[in-house]
Amino acid sequence: MKSFIHLFIFLTFLSFLNSENLFAQEEPGVFTTTVQSKGNNSMDPDDVSSLPEVWERTAEENQIINEIRQLRETNDRSKLNQILELEDQLESLNPNSVSKPAEYNEGGVARANSENHPFIPEAVGNVEIFNSGSKFVSSLATATEQRGATAGRIWVAFSIRTTSARDTIRVYYSDNAGMSWIYYAYAWLGGTDQINYDEMDMEIIENTTGEKYLWMVYGYRTDASAGAWRTGGFVLQTPTFAGNLFGLTWPGADDTKRYYRLRITSDNAWYPSLSYVYMVASFDSAGVSARVNTQKTVRCTNPYLTAPTFSYKGDKFWWYSATNNYQRDLHSDIAFFRNGADSIIVSFSNVPDSTKLFFSKSDISNGPGTATGAGGPIGGSQPADHKQFARLSSNGNDNGSVYCVFRQNTNSIWRIKYFRTTNFGNFNSINQSTLQGSVTSNSNLPEIVGVRNNPKHYFAWRVDGTPDSLRYIGTNKSGNWDQNVAIMNGQSTISGLVGIKPGFRYAEDDSCFVVYSLFGPYDVWAAYGCSGPVSVENNEPAPINYSLSQNYPNPFNPSTTIKYSIPNSSFVKIKLFNMLGQEIAELVNQEHQIGNYEVTFDGSNLSSGIYFYRLEADNFVQTRKMILMK
């Protein structure tokens, strides 16, 4: 019965969704701009009047940086102490850099009770990971292991809020591509500290020894969200169980300064044994005559510990404003990429000139940043439309693919768009997607993730409606979309306060995975399984199993292709059914030899809706769902 309820939700949504670009991918051509902003004023790129003094590197510093780079390229764990000694020398030469151990000494971490059992998945690829009852879910994060014996394990972390009390973080994992979940660990914050809504991020550091370190970072407030604005996190080691909470305290920090929206990245894809972790936080402080707004960065040069030491950069990273006393909600994000040397790029959005997204980058010494090569303020092909909630994604290697997905207001409707570079974070030259989402309802809070050492990126967001729609798109560095799903959620009301978090799973021909919270925000749900096209080589090997692939494209209008594999000589039937189970077409009815096949279906004579197609061959039967959207 639940399956038909979910299918009814899908059908209802088809009449609501009025997306003009459901199958469109990117705007033609490459958008280029030669503007290089030296300061924070996007209307005058040469305005540097409000910038603080920037530290200039000496020849000695550059020599040490080169030595560190050469040692890290060996990827030899035995070089770690030598690298850390050089990092200490480097820091002693820069007055704007300070290293110190983590300082948050309250709260705690514990292994979850073994009496917590895996959850049983619901229909249509949705499973409830946690039922919060009357408690709020304040933040979510997810990440997938990509190395070692447990590659493909999906982790989900979230924080639980109770009135005037400290938050609790819960951590779950799935070893079957998101279909069921194990409660693994939990942590509790100190005093009455509470994590800010939608301010959690996650990065997994995977050592070659098999040990994994889950880094969960967030912005939080003391005194039950009435006190100081701070940032911190939680490191969890597995399979050897250990964990600690940590707090970040930049030089000069006090309770009058706000640190928030902490984001994390790493170079673990390139340096499995000698990784660094990099973080960026939004910052503001009431000055003498104006409120200072900028970004602060920090890094950890040995993230294979649950009690890490951090290297703080006391100066601003790049964007800087001290023009008035408005308290803003600014969004920063950070990503690592390779371009001969190692680099980080930072995006910044929701600034006063919010029709632009700001980009800057630096080498891994973590600042200060520069707009040169990164693009500075970029408006794209709609430079007058307001933009916000920018999120970065890279693959952590040298393939040059960096994405930035964001929300844009066009014709009074918030839609979703991305900028894509193929030249290592240079947003002066970009490909860009067409606007995605509904032309009648707002889209909210996009998020994106990249697969390490792989050209894939996945992004997702909520489209308002009755029911709400969870949109999920999988794309690559060439802008080809392998997945484009109009609705993945099995629940009809998704939280707009805590954004959808996309991930990916290790499942043949189907990488789709997201975690989301319901309106409130209450509860934590996972949605998995949208399927994508099969890559077919000209000289494919003979198949060893029967298989029926997901049709592509899906949704489709009016035609779509279905691929299937036959490992033995068999009589094959493929039939099409409507939602009532009535047969409406027979696509294949004949003998097949061993091989890979495809059939094209034309739905011109059918109405919009959900249909099912079924393969029958020998004793093998498999059914899949397709959506016709006219």
C-alpha positions as CSV (number, residue, x, y, z in Angstrom):
1,M,0.0,0.0,0.0
2,K,2.8,2.4,0.8
3,S,4.2,2.0,-2.7
4,F,1.0,3.3,-4.2
5,I,0.9,6.2,-1.7
6,H,4.4,7.3,-2.8
7,L,3.5,6.8,-6.4
8,F,0.4,9.0,-5.9
9,I,2.8,11.7,-4.5
10,F,4.9,11.4,-7.6
11,L,1.9,11.7,-9.9
12,T,0.5,14.7,-7.9
13,F,3.9,16.4,-8.3
14,L,3.9,16.0,-12.0
15,S,0.9,18.4,-12.3
16,F,2.7,20.9,-10.0
17,L,6.2,21.0,-11.4
18,N,6.5,23.5,-14.2
19,S,10.2,23.3,-14.9
20,E,11.1,24.8,-18.3
21,N,14.6,23.3,-18.2
22,L,14.1,19.8,-16.9
23,F,16.2,18.3,-19.7
24,A,18.4,21.3,-20.4
25,Q,21.9,21.2,-19.1
26,E,24.1,24.2,-19.8
27,E,23.9,27.5,-21.6
28,P,25.8,27.5,-24.9
29,G,29.3,29.0,-25.0
30,V,31.7,29.9,-22.3
31,F,31.2,33.1,-20.3
32,T,34.4,35.1,-19.8
33,T,35.3,38.2,-18.0
34,T,38.6,40.1,-17.5
35,V,37.6,41.9,-14.3
36,Q,40.1,41.2,-11.5
37,S,38.9,42.8,-8.3
38,K,41.8,43.8,-6.0
39,G,39.5,44.6,-3.1
40,N,36.0,44.2,-1.8
41,N,34.3,46.7,-4.1
42,S,32.9,44.9,-7.1
43,M,31.9,48.2,-8.8
44,D,35.5,49.4,-8.7
45,P,38.0,46.5,-9.0
46,D,40.9,48.8,-8.2
47,D,39.5,50.0,-4.8
48,V,41.8,48.8,-2.0
49,S,41.0,51.5,0.4
50,S,39.5,49.3,3.1
51,L,42.0,46.3,2.9
52,P,44.2,45.6,5.9
53,E,47.9,45.2,5.3
54,V,48.8,41.9,3.7
55,W,51.9,39.9,4.7
56,E,54.4,39.5,1.9
57,R,56.4,36.2,1.8
58,T,60.1,36.2,2.1
59,A,62.6,34.1,0.1
60,E,63.2,32.0,3.2
61,E,59.4,31.2,3.5
62,N,59.2,30.3,-0.2
63,Q,62.2,27.9,0.2
64,I,60.5,26.1,3.1
65,I,57.2,25.9,1.2
66,N,59.0,24.1,-1.6
67,E,60.7,21.7,0.7
68,I,57.4,20.8,2.3
69,R,55.8,20.3,-1.1
70,Q,58.6,17.9,-2.2
71,L,58.3,15.8,1.0
72,R,54.5,15.6,0.7
73,E,54.8,14.4,-2.9
74,T,56.5,11.2,-1.6
75,N,53.2,10.3,0.3
76,D,55.5,8.6,2.8
77,R,54.1,8.7,6.3
78,S,57.6,8.5,7.8
79,K,58.2,12.0,6.5
80,L,55.5,13.5,8.7
81,N,57.7,14.7,11.6
82,Q,60.0,16.3,9.1
83,I,57.1,18.1,7.5
84,L,55.7,19.3,10.8
85,E,59.0,20.7,11.8
86,L,59.2,22.7,8.6
87,E,55.7,23.9,9.1
88,D,56.7,25.2,12.5
89,Q,59.6,27.0,11.0
90,L,57.4,28.5,8.4
91,E,54.8,29.7,10.9
92,S,57.5,31.3,13.1
93,L,58.3,33.6,10.1
94,N,54.7,34.8,9.7
95,P,53.3,37.1,12.5
96,N,49.7,36.5,11.2
97,S,49.9,32.7,11.8
98,V,49.5,31.0,15.1
99,S,49.4,27.3,16.0
100,K,47.8,25.8,19.1
101,P,46.0,22.7,20.2
102,A,42.2,22.5,20.2
103,E,40.7,24.3,23.2
104,Y,37.2,23.0,23.6
105,N,37.3,20.8,26.7
106,E,33.7,20.3,27.5
107,G,31.2,17.7,26.2
108,G,32.1,14.1,25.3
109,V,31.9,11.2,22.9
110,A,30.6,7.7,23.3
111,R,29.9,4.5,21.3
112,A,26.3,4.0,20.6
113,N,24.3,1.4,22.5
114,S,24.4,-1.9,20.8
115,E,20.6,-2.3,21.4
116,N,20.0,0.2,18.6
117,H,19.0,-1.9,15.6
118,P,19.2,-1.1,11.9
119,F,16.1,0.5,10.4
120,I,14.0,-1.2,7.7
121,P,13.8,0.7,4.5
122,E,10.4,2.2,3.3
123,A,9.2,1.9,-0.2
124,V,10.5,4.0,-3.2
125,G,14.0,4.1,-1.8
126,N,13.3,6.2,1.3
127,V,14.2,5.2,4.9
128,E,13.8,7.0,8.2
129,I,17.2,7.1,9.9
130,F,16.0,8.9,13.1
131,N,12.6,9.9,14.4
132,S,13.2,13.0,16.5
133,G,9.7,13.1,18.2
134,S,9.3,16.7,19.4
135,K,13.1,17.5,19.2
136,F,14.5,19.7,16.4
137,V,17.1,18.5,14.0
138,S,19.4,21.6,13.7
139,S,22.0,20.4,11.2
140,L,22.9,17.5,8.8
141,A,26.0,16.2,7.0
142,T,26.9,13.2,5.0
143,A,30.1,11.7,3.4
144,T,31.1,8.4,1.7
145,E,34.3,6.4,2.3
146,Q,36.2,5.9,-0.9
147,R,39.2,3.8,0.0
148,G,40.0,0.5,1.7
149,A,38.0,-2.5,2.8
150,T,35.0,-0.3,3.7
151,A,34.9,1.8,0.6
152,G,31.3,2.7,-0.1
153,R,30.3,3.0,3.5
154,I,28.0,6.1,3.9
155,W,28.1,8.2,7.0
156,V,25.4,10.5,8.2
157,A,25.8,12.9,11.2
158,F,23.1,15.3,12.6
159,S,22.5,17.4,15.7
160,I,19.5,17.2,17.9
161,R,18.1,20.3,19.8
162,T,16.2,20.4,23.0
163,T,14.8,23.6,24.6
164,S,17.5,25.5,26.6
165,A,19.8,22.5,26.7
166,R,23.0,21.4,25.0
167,D,22.8,19.8,21.6
168,T,23.6,16.1,20.9
169,I,25.3,14.8,17.7
170,R,24.3,11.4,16.4
171,V,26.4,9.4,13.9
172,Y,25.1,6.5,11.7
173,Y,26.5,4.5,8.8
174,S,25.2,2.3,6.1
175,D,27.0,-0.6,4.4
176,N,24.3,-1.5,1.9
177,A,24.2,1.8,-0.2
178,G,21.8,3.6,2.1
179,M,19.0,1.0,2.5
180,S,19.5,0.4,6.3
181,W,21.5,2.2,9.0
182,I,23.5,1.4,12.1
183,Y,23.7,3.8,15.0
184,Y,27.5,4.1,15.6
185,A,28.3,6.9,18.0
186,Y,27.1,10.1,19.7
187,A,28.6,13.2,21.2
188,W,27.2,15.9,23.5
189,L,28.3,19.6,23.6
190,G,29.3,21.3,26.8
191,G,27.1,23.6,28.9
192,T,24.1,24.7,26.9
193,D,26.0,25.1,23.6
194,Q,23.8,24.6,20.5
195,I,24.8,24.1,16.9
196,N,23.4,26.7,14.5
197,Y,20.8,25.6,12.0
198,D,22.2,24.2,8.8
199,E,25.9,24.8,9.7
200,M,27.4,21.3,9.8
201,D,29.9,20.0,7.2
202,M,31.8,16.7,7.0
203,E,35.1,15.4,5.5
204,I,36.5,11.9,5.8
205,I,40.3,11.5,6.1
206,E,41.2,7.9,5.0
207,N,44.6,6.6,6.0
208,T,46.4,3.8,4.1
209,T,46.4,1.9,7.3
210,G,42.6,1.3,7.2
211,E,41.9,3.9,9.9
212,K,39.3,6.6,9.0
213,Y,38.8,9.9,10.7
214,L,35.4,11.6,10.4
215,W,35.7,15.4,10.7
216,M,32.4,17.0,11.5
217,V,32.6,20.9,11.8
218,Y,29.9,23.4,12.6
219,G,29.1,26.8,13.9
220,Y,27.6,27.0,17.4
221,R,26.5,29.4,20.1
222,T,26.8,29.4,23.8
223,D,24.0,29.9,26.4
224,A,21.3,28.1,24.5
225,S,21.9,30.1,21.3
226,A,21.9,33.4,23.1
227,G,25.6,33.8,23.7
228,A,28.9,34.0,21.7
229,W,29.1,32.8,18.1
230,R,31.9,30.2,17.8
231,T,33.0,27.4,15.6
232,G,34.2,23.9,16.4
233,G,33.9,20.3,15.5
234,F,34.0,16.6,16.3
235,V,36.7,14.1,15.2
236,L,35.6,10.4,15.2
237,Q,38.1,7.6,14.5
238,T,37.0,4.2,13.1
239,P,37.3,1.2,13.2
240,T,39.5,1.9,16.3
241,F,36.9,3.8,18.3
242,A,38.0,7.2,19.6
243,G,36.7,10.7,19.4
244,N,36.9,14.3,20.7
245,L,35.1,17.6,20.4
246,F,37.2,20.7,19.6
247,G,36.8,24.4,19.5
248,L,38.5,26.9,17.2
249,T,39.8,30.2,18.7
250,W,41.4,32.6,16.3
251,P,43.9,35.2,17.6
252,G,42.1,38.2,19.0
253,A,38.8,36.3,19.5
254,D,36.3,37.5,22.1
255,D,32.6,37.4,22.7
256,T,31.9,40.5,20.6
257,K,33.1,38.8,17.4
258,R,31.1,36.3,15.4
259,Y,32.6,33.2,13.8
260,Y,30.0,31.1,11.9
261,R,29.2,28.8,8.9
262,L,32.4,26.8,9.2
263,R,33.2,24.7,6.1
264,I,35.9,22.0,5.6
265,T,37.9,20.4,2.8
266,S,41.1,18.3,2.5
267,D,43.7,17.1,0.1
268,N,43.2,13.4,1.1
269,A,42.5,12.4,-2.5
270,W,46.1,13.3,-3.4
271,Y,47.9,12.6,-0.1
272,P,46.3,9.6,1.6
273,S,49.1,9.3,4.1
274,L,50.1,13.0,4.5
275,S,46.8,14.9,4.3
276,Y,46.0,18.4,5.4
277,V,42.6,19.7,6.4
278,Y,41.5,23.3,5.5
279,M,38.6,25.2,6.9
280,V,37.0,28.6,6.3
281,A,34.6,30.5,8.6
282,S,32.5,33.7,8.0
283,F,33.5,36.4,10.5
284,D,32.2,39.8,11.6
285,S,33.2,42.2,14.4
286,A,31.8,45.6,15.4
287,G,34.6,48.0,14.8
288,V,35.1,51.6,15.9
289,S,32.9,53.1,13.2
290,A,31.7,50.0,11.2
291,R,31.2,46.3,11.4
292,V,34.1,44.3,9.9
293,N,33.1,41.4,7.6
294,T,35.5,38.9,6.1
295,Q,36.6,35.2,6.1
296,K,39.0,33.5,8.5
297,T,40.9,30.3,7.6
298,V,42.6,27.6,9.6
299,R,44.3,24.3,8.8
300,C,45.4,21.1,10.4
301,T,48.6,19.5,9.1
302,N,48.1,16.2,10.9
303,P,44.4,15.3,10.8
304,Y,45.0,11.6,11.7
305,L,44.4,12.4,15.4
306,T,41.3,12.9,17.5
307,A,43.0,15.7,19.5
308,P,44.4,17.9,16.6
309,T,46.5,21.0,16.6
310,F,45.4,23.9,14.4
311,S,47.3,26.6,12.5
312,Y,45.3,29.8,12.5
313,K,45.6,32.7,10.0
314,G,44.9,35.8,11.9
315,D,44.4,38.0,8.9
316,K,41.5,38.1,6.5
317,F,41.5,35.7,3.6
318,W,40.4,38.0,0.8
319,W,36.9,39.7,0.8
320,Y,36.7,42.4,3.4
321,S,34.1,45.1,4.3
322,A,33.9,47.7,7.0
323,T,31.3,50.1,5.5
324,N,28.4,50.0,8.0
325,N,27.2,48.3,11.1
326,Y,24.7,45.9,9.5
327,Q,25.0,42.3,10.8
328,R,25.0,40.0,7.8
329,D,24.7,36.3,7.2
330,L,27.6,35.7,4.8
331,H,28.3,32.3,3.2
332,S,31.8,31.0,2.7
333,D,33.0,27.7,1.2
334,I,36.3,26.1,0.5
335,A,37.7,23.4,-1.9
336,F,41.2,21.9,-2.6
337,F,42.5,21.3,-6.1
338,R,45.8,20.6,-7.9
339,N,47.4,22.8,-10.6
340,G,51.0,21.7,-10.6
341,A,51.2,22.8,-7.0
342,D,48.5,22.6,-4.3
343,S,45.8,25.3,-4.0
344,I,42.6,26.1,-2.1
345,I,39.8,28.2,-3.4
346,V,37.2,30.1,-1.3
347,S,33.8,31.3,-2.5
348,F,31.9,34.1,-0.7
349,S,28.3,35.0,-1.2
350,N,25.5,37.1,0.4
351,V,27.7,40.1,0.4
352,P,26.2,43.7,0.0
353,D,26.6,43.4,-3.8
354,S,24.7,40.1,-3.8
355,T,24.3,40.0,-7.6
356,K,27.8,38.6,-7.7
357,L,29.6,35.6,-6.3
358,F,33.1,36.2,-5.0
359,F,36.1,33.9,-5.6
360,S,39.7,33.9,-4.4
361,K,42.4,31.4,-4.0
362,S,45.8,30.8,-2.5
363,D,48.4,28.0,-2.1
364,I,48.0,25.6,0.9
365,S,49.7,28.0,3.3
366,N,46.1,29.2,3.7
367,G,46.2,32.8,2.8
368,P,46.0,35.5,2.3
369,G,43.9,34.9,-0.8
370,T,43.9,36.7,-4.1
371,A,41.2,37.2,-6.8
372,T,43.9,36.9,-9.5
373,G,43.1,33.7,-11.5
374,A,40.0,33.0,-9.3
375,G,37.8,35.6,-10.8
376,G,36.8,38.0,-8.0
377,P,33.2,39.0,-8.4
378,I,31.3,37.0,-11.0
379,G,27.8,37.6,-12.1
380,G,27.6,35.2,-15.1
381,S,25.1,35.7,-17.9
382,Q,22.5,37.3,-15.6
383,P,24.8,39.8,-13.8
384,A,21.9,41.8,-12.3
385,D,20.1,38.9,-10.7
386,H,20.7,38.3,-7.0
387,K,22.7,35.2,-6.0
388,Q,23.2,33.5,-2.6
389,F,24.1,30.2,-0.8
390,A,27.1,29.4,-3.1
391,R,28.7,26.0,-2.5
392,L,32.0,24.7,-4.0
393,S,32.9,21.2,-5.2
394,S,36.1,19.8,-6.6
395,N,37.4,16.2,-7.1
396,G,40.6,16.9,-5.1
397,N,43.0,16.1,-7.9
398,D,44.4,17.7,-11.1
399,N,41.5,17.3,-13.5
400,G,40.7,21.0,-13.3
401,S,37.0,20.5,-12.5
402,V,35.6,22.9,-10.0
403,Y,31.9,23.6,-9.6
404,C,30.0,26.3,-7.7
405,V,26.2,25.8,-7.3
406,F,24.1,28.6,-6.0
407,R,20.6,30.1,-5.7
408,Q,19.6,32.9,-8.1
409,N,16.5,35.2,-8.1
410,T,15.2,35.6,-11.7
411,N,11.8,37.1,-12.4
412,S,11.0,37.1,-8.7
413,I,11.5,33.3,-8.4
414,W,14.5,31.7,-6.7
415,R,16.1,29.1,-9.1
416,I,19.2,27.0,-9.0
417,K,22.3,27.4,-11.2
418,Y,26.0,26.5,-11.3
419,F,29.2,27.9,-12.7
420,R,31.7,25.2,-13.9
421,T,35.4,25.8,-14.6
422,T,37.7,23.4,-16.3
423,N,40.9,25.3,-15.6
424,F,41.5,24.9,-11.9
425,G,39.2,27.3,-10.2
426,N,39.5,30.2,-12.7
427,F,36.0,31.5,-12.6
428,N,36.9,34.3,-15.1
429,S,36.1,31.6,-17.7
430,I,33.1,29.5,-17.0
431,N,30.5,27.2,-18.4
432,Q,27.1,27.7,-16.7
433,S,24.0,25.7,-16.3
434,T,20.5,26.8,-17.4
435,L,18.3,27.8,-14.5
436,Q,16.9,24.7,-12.8
437,G,13.8,24.2,-10.6
438,S,10.2,25.4,-10.9
439,V,9.3,28.7,-12.7
440,T,6.4,29.1,-10.2
441,S,7.8,28.0,-6.9
442,N,11.0,28.9,-5.1
443,S,14.1,26.6,-4.8
444,N,16.0,26.5,-1.6
445,L,19.5,25.8,-0.1
446,P,21.5,23.9,-2.8
447,E,24.4,21.7,-1.8
448,I,27.0,19.9,-3.9
449,V,29.6,17.1,-3.4
450,G,32.4,15.9,-5.6
451,V,33.9,12.3,-5.9
452,R,37.6,12.1,-5.2
453,N,39.8,11.4,-8.2
454,N,36.7,11.1,-10.4
455,P,35.0,13.6,-12.6
456,K,31.6,13.2,-10.9
457,H,29.7,15.9,-8.9
458,Y,26.3,15.6,-7.4
459,F,24.0,18.5,-6.2
460,A,20.5,18.6,-4.7
461,W,18.0,21.0,-3.3
462,R,14.3,21.4,-2.3
463,V,11.6,22.9,-4.6
464,D,8.7,24.3,-2.7
465,G,5.3,22.8,-3.5
466,T,2.5,20.5,-2.4
467,P,4.2,18.1,-2.1
468,D,7.8,19.4,-1.9
469,S,10.2,18.1,-4.4
470,L,13.8,16.9,-3.8
471,R,15.8,17.5,-6.9
472,Y,19.0,15.6,-7.5
473,I,21.4,16.0,-10.4
474,G,24.6,14.1,-11.2
475,T,27.1,15.7,-13.6
476,N,30.7,15.5,-14.6
477,K,33.5,17.9,-15.5
478,S,32.3,18.1,-19.1
479,G,28.8,19.2,-18.0
480,N,27.0,15.9,-19.0
481,W,24.2,15.0,-16.7
482,D,24.0,11.3,-16.0
483,Q,21.3,11.7,-13.3
484,N,18.4,14.3,-13.3
485,V,15.6,13.3,-10.9
486,A,12.6,15.6,-10.4
487,I,11.5,14.0,-7.1
488,M,13.4,11.6,-4.8
489,N,11.7,12.2,-1.5
490,G,9.1,9.8,-0.2
491,Q,7.8,12.4,2.4
492,S,5.8,15.4,1.2
493,T,7.1,18.2,3.4
494,I,10.9,18.9,3.5
495,S,12.6,21.3,5.8
496,G,13.5,24.6,4.4
497,L,15.6,25.5,7.4
498,V,18.0,22.6,7.2
499,G,19.1,22.0,3.6
500,I,19.2,18.7,1.7
501,K,22.7,17.0,1.8
502,P,23.6,15.1,-1.4
503,G,26.0,12.2,-1.3
504,F,26.7,9.2,-3.5
505,R,26.7,5.4,-3.1
506,Y,28.6,2.5,-4.5
507,A,25.8,0.7,-6.4
508,E,26.0,-0.5,-9.9
509,D,24.4,1.8,-12.4
510,D,22.9,3.9,-9.5
511,S,24.9,6.4,-7.5
512,C,22.0,8.6,-6.1
513,F,21.9,9.3,-2.4
514,V,20.7,12.2,-0.2
515,V,19.8,12.9,3.4
516,Y,17.1,15.3,4.4
517,S,14.9,16.5,7.3
518,L,11.2,17.1,7.3
519,F,9.4,20.4,7.9
520,G,10.0,21.6,11.5
521,P,12.8,20.5,11.1
522,Y,12.1,17.1,12.5
523,D,13.4,13.6,11.8
524,V,16.2,12.4,9.5
525,W,15.5,10.6,6.2
526,A,17.7,9.1,3.5
527,A,16.6,8.8,-0.1
528,Y,18.5,6.4,-2.4
529,G,18.3,5.0,-5.8
530,C,17.5,7.0,-8.9
531,S,19.6,5.0,-11.4
532,G,21.5,6.4,-14.4
533,P,22.6,5.4,-17.8
534,V,25.0,2.6,-18.6
535,S,28.3,3.5,-20.3
536,V,28.4,1.2,-23.4
537,E,31.8,0.6,-25.1
538,N,32.0,-0.3,-28.8
539,N,33.6,-3.7,-27.8
540,E,31.7,-4.6,-24.7
541,P,32.5,-8.0,-23.2
542,A,29.7,-10.6,-23.1
543,P,27.5,-10.1,-20.1
544,I,27.7,-12.6,-17.2
545,N,24.3,-11.7,-15.6
546,Y,20.8,-10.7,-16.7
547,S,20.2,-7.0,-16.1
548,L,17.7,-4.3,-16.9
549,S,19.0,-0.8,-16.8
550,Q,17.2,2.4,-16.0
551,N,15.7,4.1,-19.0
552,Y,17.5,7.2,-20.2
553,P,16.6,10.0,-20.2
554,N,14.2,9.7,-17.2
555,P,11.9,11.7,-17.0
556,F,11.5,11.7,-20.8
557,N,9.4,13.3,-23.5
558,P,8.5,11.7,-25.8
559,S,11.1,8.9,-26.3
560,T,13.5,7.1,-24.1
561,T,16.0,4.2,-24.4
562,I,16.1,1.0,-22.4
563,K,19.2,-1.1,-22.2
564,Y,19.4,-4.7,-21.1
565,S,21.9,-7.7,-21.0
566,I,21.3,-11.3,-21.8
567,P,24.1,-13.8,-20.7
568,N,22.5,-16.9,-22.3
569,S,20.4,-17.6,-25.3
570,S,16.9,-16.8,-24.1
571,F,13.4,-15.8,-25.2
572,V,13.0,-12.2,-24.0
573,K,9.9,-10.1,-23.3
574,I,9.8,-6.5,-22.2
575,K,6.4,-5.1,-21.4
576,L,5.1,-1.7,-20.3
577,F,2.4,-1.3,-17.5
578,N,0.5,1.7,-16.1
579,M,0.1,2.5,-12.4
580,L,-2.9,0.1,-12.2
581,G,-0.8,-2.8,-13.4
582,Q,-2.5,-2.9,-16.8
583,E,-0.3,-3.9,-19.7
584,I,-0.3,-1.1,-22.3
585,A,2.6,-2.1,-24.7
586,E,4.9,-5.0,-25.5
587,L,8.4,-3.6,-26.5
588,V,10.2,-6.9,-27.0
589,N,9.0,-10.4,-27.7
590,Q,11.6,-12.6,-29.4
591,E,14.6,-14.9,-29.0
592,H,18.0,-13.3,-28.1
593,Q,21.5,-14.5,-28.3
594,I,24.1,-13.6,-25.7
595,G,24.8,-9.9,-25.7
596,N,23.9,-6.3,-24.7
597,Y,20.7,-4.8,-26.2
598,E,18.7,-1.6,-26.2
599,V,15.2,-0.7,-27.3
600,T,13.7,2.8,-27.8
601,F,10.2,3.5,-26.6
602,D,8.1,6.4,-27.9
603,G,5.4,7.6,-25.5
604,S,3.8,10.2,-27.9
605,N,0.4,8.5,-27.5
606,L,0.5,8.3,-23.7
607,S,-0.3,10.9,-21.1
608,S,2.1,12.2,-18.5
609,G,2.6,9.9,-15.6
610,I,4.5,7.0,-14.0
611,Y,4.9,3.7,-15.9
612,F,6.7,0.4,-15.3
613,Y,8.6,-1.7,-17.7
614,R,9.4,-5.4,-17.0
615,L,12.1,-7.8,-18.4
616,E,11.3,-11.5,-18.5
617,A,14.0,-14.0,-19.7
618,D,14.2,-17.6,-18.5
619,N,13.6,-17.4,-14.8
620,F,14.8,-13.8,-14.5
621,V,12.3,-11.0,-13.9
622,Q,13.1,-7.4,-13.2
623,T,10.9,-4.3,-13.1
624,R,11.8,-0.6,-13.2
625,K,9.9,2.7,-13.1
626,M,9.9,5.4,-15.8
627,I,8.3,8.9,-15.8
628,L,6.8,10.5,-18.9
629,M,6.6,14.3,-18.5
630,K,5.0,16.3,-21.3
